[in-house]
Amino acid sequence: MGCQYFAPCEHGSGSFTIQIPKVTFGRGCLQEAGARAASHGMSCVALFTDPFLKDGPYVDTVVKSLKLAGIDVAIFSEIRIEADDASVERGARFLVDGQMNCKFDGVVSVGGGSVIDTAKAAMLYALYPVGDFLDYFAPPIGAGKPMSGPLLPHLACPTTSGTGSECTSISVIRITELDTKFVIASPVMLASEALIDPTCCDSLPSNIVASTGFDLLSHAIECYTAKAYTQWAKIEDPTKRPLIQGANPWSDLAATKALEIAGEYLVRGVNDASDHEARDQLMWGASLAGMAFGNSGTHLPHAMSYGVTHLMREITTSDYPVQAPFIPHGISVIVSAPAIFRYAAEGAPERHLEAAASLKADMQGAGLDDAGEVVGGCLIDLMKQTSMPNGLTDLGFSADDVKSLAASSARQARAIKNTPRETNLQDIENIYTAALRYY
């Protein structure tokens, strides 16, 4: 961990802020939901989940625990996988209208990132409505309106080992009119508590574990190699400092541990559902990576993933019961990542080599000039071992799509600026071209 990465810069930030929720981790901890919710004064909660989990054992466990604690529960499950603005608006109406003879005084979310992100955003729009849905999103697509107050107490219970949304102040929402995902972020969106029960991963199909696992892996590399917080402009009002603030010593700690977990357990967890040690570790790694990028931000792999899911055509993904077109978030992220890190390593070669070492990559004879190739090669090897798509061509894209993909991704301004190497539209086009096929 090179301290020089955080050397002071003229007019740059001289401090960083860390914020994470209270976290409980362990098999069976979903049974603590009632006690945890009661400790926040919840007496009538809206439970957010998705249609595939609504009648399943995890929601049942949480509902029983809440009712045992004397808490009334109403379930909202009209959530799209890869959450969109319509899901958020439906959730906001649910919170405003209520479903019982009481006013909601808390939210519990049980599901993957789509569920948790919808819960966060629905609370925001229910409590602080705006004239235009995009008002809370940053320019160039929105007005960057500040969030004016706290949300309801929120108990987040993830059921996948990838997004880390239970530990971030970020919500990723597809804007239907633009057919693209954008990020809405504020410290007020951080959950009050997270209950992380790795039992939820026992029955996940291998392709879902792979997709979410590569999401956690990319979160960790991105925030470790992101532009340092000292290179971002100083925010004069410290209360307005965003948590998406660049790499910092605290996020490094969580990111490197998450990378070590991914390097040791990702292939095992994908290829053997009975390997509870591997899947438990991946669940913990996902939350660590969420803590890391929630306090630093991601960069090009996530920015460029949104171009992929914007322009995807008639494609489905095995193990996901979602209609075409559908490419899971983790696959959309990792498919371009080897090419991206080969490019970005020039801006921070030491950090890329350190990230590769944490992943247990083959470092023999590698020097700074080899950093991008070491990281890229390591990712490609992991992708092969877990049957991930071999580049963009396996997702139905061709060289003819490169300019459109780049134009779409170029709108992700803050994530692109968080890249350790200055990046323009032509660079993004070149990266997409390099990501068409790897071997």
C-alpha positions as CSV (number, residue, x, y, z in Angstrom):
1,M,0.0,0.0,0.0
2,G,2.1,3.0,-1.2
3,C,1.6,6.0,0.9
4,Q,2.8,8.2,-2.0
5,Y,-0.6,7.6,-3.7
6,F,-2.2,9.9,-1.1
7,A,0.4,12.6,-1.3
8,P,-1.2,16.1,-0.9
9,C,-2.1,17.9,-4.1
10,E,-2.5,21.6,-4.6
11,H,-6.2,22.5,-4.1
12,G,-6.9,18.8,-3.5
13,S,-8.8,17.3,-0.5
14,G,-6.7,16.9,2.6
15,S,-9.1,14.6,4.5
16,F,-11.6,11.8,3.8
17,T,-14.8,10.7,5.5
18,I,-15.8,7.1,6.1
19,Q,-19.4,5.9,6.8
20,I,-20.8,2.4,7.0
21,P,-23.9,0.9,8.7
22,K,-23.9,-1.3,11.7
23,V,-23.2,-4.8,10.3
24,T,-24.2,-8.2,11.6
25,F,-22.7,-11.2,9.7
26,G,-23.3,-14.9,10.2
27,R,-25.4,-18.0,9.3
28,G,-28.9,-17.6,10.7
29,C,-28.7,-13.9,11.5
30,L,-31.9,-13.2,9.5
31,Q,-33.7,-14.4,12.6
32,E,-32.4,-11.3,14.4
33,A,-34.5,-9.0,12.1
34,G,-37.2,-8.4,14.6
35,A,-34.9,-7.4,17.5
36,R,-32.8,-5.3,15.2
37,A,-35.8,-3.5,13.8
38,A,-37.3,-2.9,17.2
39,S,-34.1,-1.4,18.4
40,H,-34.7,1.4,15.8
41,G,-38.2,2.0,17.1
42,M,-39.9,0.3,14.2
43,S,-43.5,-0.8,14.8
44,C,-44.9,-0.9,11.3
45,V,-42.5,-1.7,8.4
46,A,-42.6,-1.9,4.7
47,L,-40.7,-5.0,3.6
48,F,-39.2,-4.6,0.1
49,T,-38.4,-7.8,-1.9
50,D,-38.7,-9.1,-5.4
51,P,-41.3,-11.4,-7.0
52,F,-38.9,-14.4,-7.0
53,L,-38.2,-14.1,-3.2
54,K,-41.6,-13.0,-1.9
55,D,-42.9,-16.5,-1.1
56,G,-39.5,-18.0,-0.3
57,P,-37.8,-19.0,3.0
58,Y,-35.7,-15.9,3.5
59,V,-38.6,-13.5,3.4
60,D,-40.6,-15.9,5.6
61,T,-37.8,-16.0,8.2
62,V,-37.7,-12.2,8.3
63,V,-41.5,-11.7,8.5
64,K,-41.8,-14.2,11.3
65,S,-39.0,-12.5,13.3
66,L,-40.6,-9.1,12.8
67,K,-44.0,-10.3,13.9
68,L,-42.5,-12.1,16.9
69,A,-41.1,-8.8,17.9
70,G,-44.6,-7.2,17.7
71,I,-43.9,-5.4,14.4
72,D,-46.6,-5.1,11.7
73,V,-45.4,-5.9,8.2
74,A,-46.6,-5.1,4.7
75,I,-44.7,-6.6,1.7
76,F,-43.9,-4.7,-1.5
77,S,-42.5,-6.9,-4.3
78,E,-43.2,-5.1,-7.5
79,I,-39.5,-4.6,-8.2
80,R,-37.8,-5.2,-11.5
81,I,-34.5,-7.1,-11.5
82,E,-32.0,-4.4,-12.5
83,A,-34.2,-1.8,-10.7
84,D,-35.7,1.0,-12.8
85,D,-37.5,4.3,-12.1
86,A,-40.9,2.7,-12.4
87,S,-40.0,0.3,-9.6
88,V,-38.9,3.2,-7.4
89,E,-42.1,5.2,-8.1
90,R,-44.2,2.2,-7.3
91,G,-42.3,1.7,-4.1
92,A,-42.6,5.4,-3.2
93,R,-46.4,5.2,-3.7
94,F,-46.5,2.1,-1.5
95,L,-44.8,4.0,1.3
96,V,-46.9,7.1,1.0
97,D,-50.3,5.2,0.7
98,G,-49.5,2.7,3.4
99,Q,-51.2,-0.7,3.6
100,M,-52.4,-1.0,7.2
101,N,-53.9,1.1,10.0
102,C,-50.5,2.6,10.8
103,K,-47.9,4.8,9.3
104,F,-44.6,3.1,8.1
105,D,-41.8,4.0,10.5
106,G,-39.2,1.7,9.0
107,V,-38.1,-0.3,6.0
108,V,-36.6,-3.8,5.7
109,S,-35.2,-4.9,2.4
110,V,-34.6,-8.6,1.6
111,G,-33.0,-9.3,-1.7
112,G,-30.2,-8.5,-4.1
113,G,-28.9,-5.1,-5.1
114,S,-32.0,-4.3,-7.1
115,V,-34.2,-4.7,-4.0
116,I,-32.0,-2.8,-1.7
117,D,-31.4,0.0,-4.2
118,T,-35.1,0.3,-4.8
119,A,-35.8,0.6,-1.1
120,K,-33.3,3.4,-0.7
121,A,-34.6,5.4,-3.6
122,A,-38.3,4.8,-2.8
123,M,-37.8,6.3,0.6
124,L,-36.2,9.3,-0.8
125,Y,-38.9,10.0,-3.3
126,A,-41.7,9.2,-0.8
127,L,-40.3,11.5,1.9
128,Y,-38.9,14.3,-0.3
129,P,-40.8,14.4,-3.7
130,V,-39.5,16.4,-6.6
131,G,-41.0,17.8,-9.8
132,D,-38.8,15.7,-12.0
133,F,-37.6,12.2,-11.2
134,L,-34.1,13.1,-12.5
135,D,-33.7,16.1,-10.1
136,Y,-31.7,14.0,-7.6
137,F,-29.3,12.6,-10.2
138,A,-26.1,14.4,-11.0
139,P,-25.5,16.4,-14.2
140,P,-25.4,15.9,-17.1
141,I,-28.7,13.9,-16.9
142,G,-30.1,15.5,-13.7
143,A,-30.2,18.7,-11.6
144,G,-28.0,17.4,-8.8
145,K,-30.6,18.5,-6.2
146,P,-29.3,17.9,-2.6
147,M,-31.3,15.5,-0.4
148,S,-32.9,17.6,2.3
149,G,-33.3,15.2,5.2
150,P,-32.9,11.7,6.7
151,L,-34.7,8.6,5.4
152,L,-36.6,6.1,7.5
153,P,-34.6,3.5,9.5
154,H,-33.6,0.8,7.1
155,L,-32.5,-2.8,7.8
156,A,-30.9,-4.2,4.6
157,C,-30.7,-8.0,4.2
158,P,-28.8,-9.1,1.1
159,T,-29.4,-12.4,-0.5
160,T,-26.6,-12.4,-3.1
161,S,-22.8,-12.0,-2.7
162,G,-22.0,-9.2,-5.1
163,T,-23.5,-5.7,-5.0
164,G,-22.6,-4.7,-1.4
165,S,-25.6,-2.3,-1.6
166,E,-26.3,-3.0,2.1
167,C,-23.1,-1.1,2.9
168,T,-23.3,1.8,0.5
169,S,-25.0,5.1,0.2
170,I,-25.6,4.5,-3.5
171,S,-28.6,3.4,-5.5
172,V,-28.3,2.4,-9.2
173,I,-31.5,2.9,-11.1
174,R,-32.3,2.4,-14.8
175,I,-33.9,5.5,-16.3
176,T,-36.6,4.1,-18.7
177,E,-36.6,7.1,-20.9
178,L,-32.9,6.9,-21.4
179,D,-32.7,3.1,-21.2
180,T,-29.6,3.4,-19.1
181,K,-28.6,3.0,-15.5
182,F,-27.4,6.0,-13.5
183,V,-26.3,6.4,-9.9
184,I,-28.0,8.5,-7.2
185,A,-25.9,8.9,-4.1
186,S,-25.9,10.6,-0.7
187,P,-24.8,9.7,2.8
188,V,-28.5,9.8,3.8
189,M,-29.2,6.7,1.7
190,L,-27.0,4.5,3.8
191,A,-28.9,1.7,5.6
192,S,-29.1,1.9,9.3
193,E,-28.1,-1.7,9.7
194,A,-27.2,-4.7,7.5
195,L,-28.0,-8.3,8.3
196,I,-25.7,-10.5,6.2
197,D,-26.7,-14.1,6.3
198,P,-24.6,-16.3,4.0
199,T,-27.2,-19.1,4.2
200,C,-28.9,-17.1,1.4
201,C,-26.2,-18.1,-1.0
202,D,-26.4,-21.9,-0.4
203,S,-29.0,-22.5,-3.2
204,L,-27.8,-19.9,-5.7
205,P,-27.1,-21.3,-9.2
206,S,-23.5,-21.2,-10.3
207,N,-23.9,-18.5,-12.9
208,I,-25.5,-16.1,-10.4
209,V,-22.6,-16.7,-7.9
210,A,-20.1,-16.1,-10.8
211,S,-21.8,-12.8,-11.9
212,T,-22.2,-11.4,-8.4
213,G,-18.7,-12.6,-7.5
214,F,-17.1,-10.8,-10.4
215,D,-19.1,-7.7,-9.3
216,L,-17.5,-7.8,-5.9
217,L,-14.1,-8.5,-7.4
218,S,-14.3,-5.5,-9.8
219,H,-15.6,-3.3,-7.0
220,A,-12.5,-4.1,-5.0
221,I,-10.0,-3.5,-7.9
222,E,-11.7,-0.4,-9.0
223,C,-11.8,1.3,-5.6
224,Y,-8.2,0.2,-4.9
225,T,-6.9,1.6,-8.2
226,A,-9.3,4.7,-8.3
227,K,-7.9,8.2,-8.3
228,A,-6.7,9.1,-4.8
229,Y,-9.0,11.3,-2.7
230,T,-6.2,13.9,-2.5
231,Q,-6.6,14.4,-6.3
232,W,-10.2,15.4,-6.1
233,A,-11.0,19.1,-5.5
234,K,-11.4,20.1,-1.9
235,I,-15.0,20.5,-0.7
236,E,-15.1,23.6,1.5
237,D,-18.2,22.5,3.4
238,P,-17.2,19.1,5.0
239,T,-20.8,18.2,5.6
240,K,-21.3,18.1,1.8
241,R,-18.3,15.9,1.1
242,P,-19.5,12.9,-1.0
243,L,-18.6,9.4,0.0
244,I,-17.7,8.7,-3.6
245,Q,-14.4,10.5,-2.9
246,G,-11.6,8.4,-4.5
247,A,-9.3,5.8,-3.1
248,N,-8.2,6.3,0.6
249,P,-6.4,4.3,3.2
250,W,-9.6,3.0,4.8
251,S,-11.1,1.8,1.5
252,D,-7.8,0.1,0.7
253,L,-8.1,-2.1,3.8
254,A,-11.5,-3.4,2.8
255,A,-10.7,-3.7,-0.9
256,T,-7.5,-5.7,-0.4
257,K,-9.2,-8.2,1.9
258,A,-12.1,-8.5,-0.6
259,L,-9.6,-9.2,-3.4
260,E,-7.9,-11.9,-1.3
261,I,-11.2,-13.5,-0.7
262,A,-12.1,-13.4,-4.4
263,G,-8.7,-14.8,-5.4
264,E,-9.1,-17.8,-3.1
265,Y,-12.8,-18.6,-3.1
266,L,-14.5,-17.3,-6.3
267,V,-13.8,-20.4,-8.5
268,R,-14.6,-22.7,-5.6
269,G,-17.9,-21.0,-4.8
270,V,-19.0,-20.9,-8.4
271,N,-18.2,-24.5,-9.2
272,D,-19.3,-26.3,-6.0
273,A,-22.6,-25.3,-4.4
274,S,-21.8,-27.5,-1.4
275,D,-18.6,-25.5,-0.6
276,H,-20.2,-23.5,2.2
277,E,-16.8,-22.0,3.3
278,A,-16.3,-20.5,-0.2
279,R,-19.8,-19.1,-0.4
280,D,-19.7,-17.7,3.1
281,Q,-16.4,-16.0,2.3
282,L,-17.8,-14.5,-0.9
283,M,-20.7,-13.1,1.0
284,W,-18.3,-11.4,3.4
285,G,-16.1,-10.3,0.6
286,A,-19.1,-8.7,-1.2
287,S,-19.9,-6.6,1.9
288,L,-16.3,-5.6,2.4
289,A,-16.1,-4.5,-1.3
290,G,-19.3,-2.6,-0.7
291,M,-17.8,-0.8,2.3
292,A,-14.8,-0.1,0.2
293,F,-16.3,1.3,-3.0
294,G,-19.1,3.0,-1.0
295,N,-16.4,5.2,0.5
296,S,-14.3,5.6,-2.7
297,G,-16.4,5.0,-5.8
298,T,-15.8,2.8,-8.8
299,H,-14.4,3.8,-12.2
300,L,-14.3,2.6,-15.8
301,P,-15.5,-1.1,-15.5
302,H,-18.8,0.1,-14.0
303,A,-19.1,3.2,-16.2
304,M,-18.6,1.0,-19.3
305,S,-21.0,-1.7,-18.0
306,Y,-23.9,0.7,-18.4
307,G,-23.2,1.0,-22.1
308,V,-23.5,-2.8,-22.4
309,T,-26.8,-3.0,-20.6
310,H,-28.1,0.1,-22.5
311,L,-27.5,-1.4,-25.9
312,M,-28.0,-5.2,-25.3
313,R,-30.2,-6.9,-27.7
314,E,-32.2,-10.2,-27.7
315,I,-30.1,-12.0,-25.1
316,T,-30.9,-14.0,-21.9
317,T,-28.5,-15.4,-19.3
318,S,-28.7,-18.9,-17.9
319,D,-29.9,-19.2,-14.2
320,Y,-31.7,-15.8,-14.4
321,P,-35.5,-16.1,-14.9
322,V,-35.7,-12.7,-16.6
323,Q,-37.0,-12.0,-20.1
324,A,-34.7,-10.8,-22.9
325,P,-32.9,-8.5,-23.2
326,F,-31.0,-9.2,-20.0
327,I,-27.3,-9.2,-19.1
328,P,-26.7,-9.5,-15.3
329,H,-24.8,-6.5,-13.8
330,G,-21.7,-8.5,-12.8
331,I,-21.3,-9.9,-16.3
332,S,-21.7,-6.5,-17.9
333,V,-19.0,-5.2,-15.6
334,I,-16.4,-8.0,-15.9
335,V,-16.7,-8.5,-19.7
336,S,-14.7,-5.3,-20.4
337,A,-12.6,-5.3,-17.3
338,P,-9.5,-7.1,-18.6
339,A,-9.1,-4.6,-21.4
340,I,-9.9,-1.7,-19.0
341,F,-7.2,-2.6,-16.5
342,R,-4.7,-3.2,-19.2
343,Y,-5.4,0.4,-20.2
344,A,-5.7,2.0,-16.8
345,A,-2.6,0.4,-15.2
346,E,-0.4,3.0,-16.9
347,G,-1.9,5.6,-14.5
348,A,-1.2,3.7,-11.3
349,P,1.0,0.7,-12.1
350,E,2.0,0.0,-8.4
351,R,-1.6,-0.1,-7.4
352,H,-2.5,-2.5,-10.1
353,L,0.4,-4.8,-9.2
354,E,-0.6,-4.7,-5.6
355,A,-4.2,-5.6,-6.5
356,A,-3.0,-8.5,-8.7
357,A,-0.9,-9.8,-5.7
358,S,-4.0,-9.7,-3.5
359,L,-5.8,-11.8,-6.1
360,K,-3.0,-14.3,-6.0
361,A,-2.0,-13.7,-9.6
362,D,1.2,-15.1,-11.1
363,M,3.6,-12.3,-10.3
364,Q,6.9,-14.0,-11.3
365,G,9.2,-11.5,-13.0
366,A,6.5,-8.9,-13.3
367,G,7.5,-5.2,-13.2
368,L,5.6,-2.0,-13.3
369,D,5.3,-2.1,-17.1
370,D,3.6,-5.5,-16.8
371,A,1.0,-4.4,-14.3
372,G,-1.9,-4.1,-16.7
373,E,-1.2,-7.4,-18.4
374,V,-0.8,-9.2,-15.0
375,V,-4.3,-8.0,-13.9
376,G,-5.9,-8.5,-17.2
377,G,-4.5,-12.0,-17.6
378,C,-5.5,-13.0,-14.1
379,L,-9.1,-11.8,-14.7
380,I,-9.3,-13.7,-18.0
381,D,-8.1,-16.9,-16.3
382,L,-10.8,-16.5,-13.6
383,M,-13.4,-15.9,-16.3
384,K,-12.4,-19.1,-18.1
385,Q,-12.6,-21.1,-14.9
386,T,-16.1,-19.9,-14.2
387,S,-17.6,-20.0,-17.8
388,M,-18.0,-16.3,-18.2
389,P,-18.5,-14.8,-21.7
390,N,-15.3,-14.4,-23.7
391,G,-15.6,-10.7,-24.4
392,L,-18.4,-8.6,-25.9
393,T,-18.9,-10.8,-28.9
394,D,-20.3,-13.5,-26.7
395,L,-23.0,-11.0,-25.6
396,G,-24.0,-10.2,-29.2
397,F,-21.9,-7.1,-29.8
398,S,-19.5,-6.5,-32.7
399,A,-17.1,-3.9,-33.9
400,D,-20.0,-2.0,-35.4
401,D,-21.3,-1.3,-31.9
402,V,-18.2,0.2,-30.5
403,K,-18.9,3.9,-31.1
404,S,-22.5,3.5,-29.8
405,L,-21.2,1.7,-26.7
406,A,-18.6,4.4,-26.0
407,A,-21.1,7.3,-26.5
408,S,-23.5,5.7,-24.0
409,S,-20.8,5.1,-21.4
410,A,-19.3,8.6,-21.8
411,R,-22.3,10.0,-19.8
412,Q,-21.0,8.3,-16.6
413,A,-18.9,11.4,-15.9
414,R,-17.9,11.0,-12.2
415,A,-17.0,7.3,-12.5
416,I,-14.8,8.0,-15.6
417,K,-13.1,10.9,-13.7
418,N,-12.3,8.4,-10.9
419,T,-10.1,6.4,-13.2
420,P,-6.4,6.7,-12.4
421,R,-5.6,7.6,-16.0
422,E,-7.1,10.5,-18.0
423,T,-9.7,9.0,-20.3
424,N,-11.5,10.4,-23.3
425,L,-14.1,9.1,-25.8
426,Q,-11.5,7.7,-28.2
427,D,-9.9,5.8,-25.3
428,I,-13.2,4.2,-24.4
429,E,-13.8,3.2,-28.0
430,N,-10.3,1.6,-28.1
431,I,-11.0,-0.3,-24.8
432,Y,-14.4,-1.6,-26.1
433,T,-12.6,-2.8,-29.3
434,A,-10.0,-4.6,-27.2
435,A,-12.8,-6.2,-25.2
436,L,-14.6,-7.8,-28.1
437,R,-12.7,-11.1,-27.6
438,Y,-9.8,-12.2,-25.4
439,Y,-8.7,-15.6,-26.7
